[in-house]
Amino acid sequence: MHHLDPQPPPCESESEPKALIQLRQVVKRYRSAGGEFTALKGISLDIYPGELVGIVGKSGAGKTTLVNMITGIDHPTSGEILVNGVAIHKMNENQLALWRGRTVGVIYQNFQLMPTLSLLNNIMLPMDFCGLWQRRISAERALELLRAVELEDHAYKLPSAISGGQQQRVAIARALANDPPILIADEPTGRLDSVTAETIFQIFIRLVEAGKTLVMVTHDESLACRASRVIHIADGQITGDSRPRGEGEP
């Protein structure tokens, strides 16, 4: 694999790092015909630059709702969400769409590639949405990202012409299109075999080493325990927040 998006080291003028993502007493309730359901019950959480955070818990625990708060895809019922100092819980939908496109790259379990667009055009799509598209520069950027995930030779193929693991690598490249500081991966290896899942996880490690902050929802405890930090959620609450011992540590 080629090196991905190197970033300059963060300024360390302060003695303690400042949280990049801050959630303060976030509550999310949903209303349905069956009554009210509380998906998040006062979540408070700080995530710092350069962390690879694994979020684990059973189905229905609130994992996806939590990351939807961070990306602004969903709104909290109450509480505050700040990303790099920006209060996204106060934004309207148009503001959120522009902010999201430039700040957060989202990687889904089912890839969500546009089936009628080439891999190259799939990667350029976020640039267009955010008003950053420039014919030559954007195409060069997309090719560079495909090269980084070793799929440059497939640039003009449709998603249906490549494997699931390759599609997930394209989805990662697409998430990097606008060079966002934050990547959110929601069950990114859930549809992949263990060997392909390991390939995807190694890409994530390199991205974090290059300066990205990555939050990964996963059911795979074997992957989660290799993150720099693991957050356990149950019944809409954080029940554990740990930093597993890394490989090679005593």
Secondary structure, DSSP 8 states (H G I E B T S, - for coil): -------------SSS---SEEEEEEEEEEEETTEEEEEEEEEEEEE-TT-EEEEE--TTSSHHHHHHHHHTSS--SEEEEEETTEEGGG--HHHHHHHHHHHEEEEETT----TTS-HHHHHHHHHHHTT---HHHHHHHHHHHHHHTT-GGGTTS-GGGS-HHHHHHHHHHHHTTT--SEEEEESTTTTS-HHHHHHHHHHHHHHHHTT-EEEEE-S-HHHHTTSSEEEEEETTEEEEEE----TT--
